[in-house]
Amino acid sequence: MGSSEVSIIPGLQKEEKAAVERRRLHVLKALKKLHIEADEAPVVAVLGSGGGLRAHIACLGVLSEMKEQGLLDAVTYLAGVSGSTWAISSLYTNDGDMEALEADLRHRFSRQEWDLAKSLQKTIQAARSENYSLTDFWAYMVISKQTRELPESHLSNMKKPVEEGTLPYPIFAAIDNDLQPSWQEAKAQETWFEFTPHHAGFPALGAYVSITHFGSKFKKGRLVRTHPERDLSFLRGLWGSALGNAEVNRNYIFAPLLRLQQSLQRERPALKDEGGEPNYNWLTEMLENWTRTSLEKQEQPDEDPESKGSVSDFLDFVRKTGICASKWEWGTTHNFLYKHGGIRDKTMSSRRHLHLVDAGLAINTPFPLVLPPTREVHLILSFDFSAGDPFETIRATTDYCRRHKIPFPHVEEAKLDLWSKAPASCYILKGETGPVVMHFPLFNTDACGDDIEAWSDTYDTFKLADTYTLDVVMPLLALAKMNVRENKKKILREMRNAAMLYYPKHYAQSCSLV
């Protein structure tokens, strides 16, 4: 059990610091196997962008090939947003066994099964909470259907391999939805929220709470009511809640939302009212249909009523979900900074609740979480799984870093425009200071030739899970692996360069380039 107090300190949390220090020993051994001699381990971070199931599968391919090539063992941090978080979290729930993870992936997508009863049961249980929101519904009823899995373990369960240093330190990203104008216009640092096996909180404020107490009630920095730690299914729903902001939905994703709705029900209510505003009544109507179906099933003598909860629990779930849908309320959790005297920003300390959503709504990659100097990252491998412009994340991060005076390689807009027309598989970005960034577009001319558009269409972000059969999944997995394999020499070269920052004399005596 973690501390029952809110931690507000500059720099890294002590648990992360200890885990990273232990990881350095493993990184040094891995570098030696890769013929890179170093007395100090450079800090390498691997980032995965969002992109739904496409990002989930492609990120698994990246992690698998990096493990196969001996590269993953030389990585200190793994960070992701949205779909990439599903893959990264799976790495830890499988104890880093990529063969087992790939076998599980093939098993999940070789069948068209989804345990509706179990998912519904989990959602009904979640609806008993005072902070139930559409994130619960999304996590247990939608993401579980998309990924065909319902993990019940917890983020704190990842501590053992992390503290032993056998796996990289994971960071999962979310964004504070209540501060939308900030993250949408200025992409303010304070809006970013991170999760690790040890803590959850706002890195820009240095304000954290133990991950085991995320969701518990705090006041004036002290724990006043304990709630059970949320499981990974819920967190994966939170990290991947791209529908969580109504304004973004209004402008960009009505069509995908309509396709999602059609996959969950047979009938087709309108997504806009007569005035052109969002209409979320479709969700209530869908729930009413499910209510009738569930009540009919509960009347069957061979069904166990306890397995689905009581009728009143079910009706309460329907009612609460309808209310959340009418308000479009996502990611509701107790604000652990409520009435905290150490927080000068009244916006942060006056709210009883936070509303956390998909960080991809701000920047579709977790650069802001690994760029702070406290993490001392020297080399970033940025894997972009976007179906659109693979350099939009670089543009957004450049703007973010410029606003906050954070060192980041600058690339002229004209050059980014040129690259986006026919992206290669790897770009190496260097600035006068700050980390070197290696950026890897998933769909690129080296791997896809002239068929980038066809690949993008095949793996559309909102493509439904039912269409992800094995013959669709495996080529995407292979493509992601190839992008790593074909750029191994470049990655090794930049790892050597990063090692040279620590011990240039020793570096000069190291083995020749592979």
N, C-alpha and C positions, 0 to 999 in steps of 0.2 A: 504494500500500500504506500502511495506517495505522500508527500507532505500535505497537510491540511491547510496550509497557508499559501497565499498568492506570493509569487517570487517576482520582485522587480529589481533586477541587477543588470548592469551593462555587460556585454560580452556573452560568451557561451555559458549555458547552464553546466554545472559541474559534472553531471552525469554524461552529457554529450562530450565534454572535454576529455573525460577519462576514457570513453569508448573510442574516440578518435585517436587518442594517444596509443591505445592498445592496437588499433587498426594499423598504425604506422609500421609496426613490426611485421605484420603480414604483407603490407604493401612492399616493403623492402625485399622480402623473400621473393615476391612475385616479380619485381623488377629484375632481380638477379637471374631468375629463370628466363626472362626476356632479354638477357644479355645487356641490361642497363645497370651499371654500377653507380651506387649512390650511398653516401653515409647518412643522408636525411631523405625522407620520402616526400616528394612533391605531392601536393593535394590536388587530386583529380576528381572532378565531379561529372557525373553523367545525368543529363536532363532529358526527360521525355515530355513531348507536348501532348495536348489533348487531341481528340478525334474519334471519340466513341469506340465502337468495336474495332475499327481499323487501327486506332492507336493501341488498343489492348493487345491485339494479335501481333502487330508490328513491333511493339515494345518487347513482347516476349521473345520474338525472333532476335532482336538486338541483344538482349540479355543472354540468350542461349549461345549466340555466336561469340559474344565477348567472353563468356565462360569457356567455350571450346578453344578459343585462341589464347587463353591465359591472360586476357586483358582485364576482365572483371575483377580479378584478384588485386589489381593495381589501382583500383578505384576507392576513394575514401567516402564520397557522398553519392547517393542515388536520390534524385528528386523528380517529382512528376506532378502534373495536373490532369484532371479529368480521366480519360480512358487509360492513360499511362499509369495512373495510380492503381488501377485494377491489376495490371501486370506486375508492378513493383511489389505490391502487397502479397501477391501470390508467390513471389520468389521467397519471401520470408515464411509464409505458412507452409511451404514445402522444404524448409531448411536449406534453401539454395540448390536443391536437386533439380537441375534443368531437364534431365531425362524424364523424371517423373512428371514434371510440369508439362512438358510437351505431350507425354502420353495422356495426361489428364485433359489437355486441350483437344487432342484428337478424339478422346472418348466423349467429351461434352458435345462436340459438334458433329459427331457421327450419328447422333440421335436427335430427334425432334421432340424432346421431352421437357416438360416444365412442371414442377410440383406445385400446382396452383393452391392446393389445400394447405401445404406447409407455408407458402408465401403469405397466404391470406391469414393464417393463424398468427404469424409473426407480426403482420400489420395490425391485426386486432389487438394483440398484446401491446404494441407500441401506442395505440390510440388511448390506452388507459393513462398514459402520461399527460401531465398538464401542459407539456411543451410539444405535444404532437403537432406535426406540420406535414405539408406535402412531401417533404424530403423523406419521411418515413414511408409514405405510400410509394414514392418513386423508387426508393431503395429496395423494398421488399416485393413490390408488384411489377416493376418495370425493369430495373437493372438486373434483378435476379432472372428475369425471363430472357433478357438480352445475352447475359453471360452464361446462363444455365448453371449457376452455382449460387449458393446461399451460405457463405462462410459465417460461422458463429464464433470464431475465435476473436481475440481482442488485440489491439495495437500493442498493449503492454506485454503480450505474449512473445513479441519479437525481441525482447530485451536480451535474452541469453546469447544468441549468436552475435548480436551487436556489441554487447559488453565484452564478449570474448574476442572481438575483432575479426571473426571469421567471415563476416559479411559487411558490406559498406553500410554507412550510417544513412538511414532513409529519412527523407523529408517529404511530407505531403502538403499540398497547398490548397487553401480556400481563400475567399475574399469576403469582406464585411459588406453585405448587401445594403445595409442602412446608410452606407457612405457612398452610394452610387455616383453622385456628381463628382466626387473626388477621384475615384478610380477610373471613371469613364473619361474625364476631361484632363485631369492632371496626374492620374495614376499614382496617387499619394502613397507613400510608404506605409502609413498607419493603417491602411485598409487591408494589407496582406496579413493572413493568419496561417500559422503553420502547425503541423502535427508531426510528432516523432514518437518513438516507443517510450519516451520519458516524459514529454511535456506537450502542451498545446498552448498557443498564445500569440501575441503580437510582437514579432521580433523588433520592429521599429521602436516600440516602447520598452523593450526588455521586460515585458510583462507576461508571465506564464503561470500555468497551474499544472499540477501533475496530471498526466494523461488519464490516470485512474479516476480523477475527479472532474474530468471534462463533462459538463452537463449537470454537475452538482451545484447547489445554491450557495453563493458566497455573499457576504456583506461586510464592508469595511476591511476587506482582505482576509476574513476568517470564514471557514466553512461553517455553515449553519444548517444545512440539510444535505445528506449524502444520497446520491442517486447511483444506481449500478452503471458501471462503465459500458458505453455503447459498443456494440459488436462491429466487426469489420463490414458486414453487409450494410449497416446504416452509414458508416463512414464513407464507404465507396459510393453510396448514393449521394452523400453530401458533396464529396469531391467531384462527382460527375453530374451535378445538378445544373446542366446548361440551360434548363428552362426556368431557372429560379428567379430571373428578373423579368418582370412584365414588360418593361420598356424595350428591352432587347427582343423579347418575343414579338412585340408589336411591329418592330421594324424589320426583323430578319427571318423568323422561323415559323410563320403560320403554316406554310405548306408541309414541312417536316412534322409539325405537331399534328396536322390533320392525318398524315400517314400513320403516325403512332396511334392516334385515336382509333383509326379504322382497324388496326391490328388487334386492339383490345376489346372491341365490340362490333357487332354486326351493323347496328344502326349508325346514322351519320348526322348528328346535330351540327348546327353551324358553329364556326369558331368566332364569328363576328356578329354583333347585333346589328340592327338596322342602321345605327349611327356609325358603324365602322369600328366600334371599340371591341376589345377582346370579350368574348363570351365563353365562360368556363362552365356553363351549365351542362356541357357534354359529359363532364366528369361525374356530376351528380346523377345524371341519367344512367350512366354506365354502372354506377354503384347501386342504383335502384334495381337494375337488371340482375346484378350479382346478388343482391339481397334476396330477390325472389328465388334465384337458383339455390342459394345457400339454405334458405329456409326449407325448401323442398327436400334437399339432401338431409337436413337435420331430422326430418320426419321419418326417414328410412330407419327401420329397426336395426340394420347392421352397421349403422354409423355411430361413432362415439361422440356425443355432444361435447364432451370436455375437450376433445382434440381441436375443435374449432371455436371454442368459447361459447358462452351462453348467447341466446338470442338477443338479450338486452345488450351484451357487449358488442355484438355485431351491429345492432342498430345504432349504438353510440358511436362506433367507428364510422358508419355511413354519415351520421350527422356531423361529426367533427371534420371529416374529410370534405363534406360539402361546404362547411363554413370556411375551411382553409382555402378551398378552391375559389370561393367568392371573393376572398381577400388576396388570393395568390400568395399565401404565406409559406415561406420555405426556410429551412435551416434554423428553426427556433431553438435557442438554448439559453440557459441562465448566463447573464453577464457576470463573470467572476471579478470584474473590476467595479461592480456596483458599489457606490459610496466609498470607494477607496481613496483615502486621503493623499496617497502618493502620486495620484494622477491629476495633473493640472488641467488636462483637457476635459471640460465638463461634458462634452458630447460622449466621451468614452466612459465616464464614471456615473453619469446620470441615468443611463438606460438600464432597465431591469433585465432586458433580454438582448441577445445578439441574434442576427439572422445571417448565417454563413452559407455561401453558395459557391459554385464552380469558379475557380480562379481564372479559368480560360475566358471568362467574360471580360476580364481586364487585360491580361496578357496571356496568351495561350501557351505559356511555358514558364517554369519556375525560376527564371533568372533572378528575380528580386530576392529570392531566399538564399541563394548561394553567393551573391555578389558582395554582401557586407564584409568589410575587412576582418571582422572577428573570425570568419571561417577560413580566411587565408587561402582561398582557392587559386591555384596557379594555372590550371588547364581545365577548360569546360568542353565536354563533348555533348553538343546539342543535337538531339535527334528530333527532327521535325516531321510529324506524321500528318500534316495538313493536306487536305484534298485541294485547297486553293493555292494562293501564293505562299510558297514555303519561306519567304523572307519577311512576311508581315510580322512575325515574332521578333525578328532582328530590328525592324523599324520601330516597333512599339518599345522594345527594350532600350534602344538608343535614345528615344525620346524620354523614357523614364529616367535613365541614367543622366541625361543632360539636365533635367529638371532638378535632380537631387545631387548633382556634382559627384557622381560615382564613375570611376574609370571604366570605360568600355570602348572597344574598338569602333572607330567611326568609319562608315562606308558611305560614299556619295550616293544620293538617291538615284542618280542616273545609272550608276553601276548596278544597284539593286534591281532596278527596272529591267536592265539588260539580262541579268542573271535569271530573273523570274520567267522570262520568255522561253528559256531552254536550260533549266537548272541541271548542273552537274551533280555528282554524288557527294562531293565534299568541298567545302570552302574553309580556308584558314584565315581568320581575322585577327589582326594584331594591332594593338595601340602602343603608345609610348609608355603607358603604365597599365596596371590591371592585368587580368588573366587573358591568356590566349584562348580564343574561341574556335572550335572546329564545328562547323554547322553541316548537318547531313540531311538533305531533303529526301524523303522516302521515295517519291516518284521523280526520277531523274533520267536524263538522256543516256547516261552510261548503262543503266539497267533496263530502261523501258524503251529506249530508242525514240521513235516518233509516236509511240502509243501512250504518252503520259495522260492525255485526256481520257482515253479508254480505261486506263487503270483507275483514274480518279472517279469515273462514272461507276465502275464496277464496285468500288469501295466508298460510296457516298457516306458522309458522316452519319446520316440518319437512316441508313439502310437497315432494315429490320433483321432481327436474329434468324427468323425463319428462312431467310435467303442465304444465310451463311452456312452452307453445306461444306463438307470436307474439301470438295474440289474447288471451293472458293477460298477457304481458309488457308490451305497448304501453300498455294502460290504466293500469297501475301507474306506468310511466314518465311518462305524461301527468299523472297525479294529483300526483306529486312536483313536476313542473315548475310546475303551477298553484299549488301552495302557496307557491312562491317568488314567482311573478309577481304573485299577488294581494296579497302582503305587501311588495312592493318599496318602497312609500312609507314604511311603518313602518321598514323596514331603513335606508333613507336618512336618516330622521329620527334614528335612534339613532346612525348613523355621524356625523351632524352634531354631535349632543350629545357624542359621544366626542371629536371634533375640538375642540370648545369647551373641553375640559379643558386643552388645550395652549395655545390662543391665543384667549381669549374676545373681545378687542377686534376682532381680525380676523374672527372668527366673526360678530360683530354686523353687519359690513359685507358679509357674504357674500350670495349670491343667496337669493331667497325660497324657501320650501319647495316641493318638487315635489309 
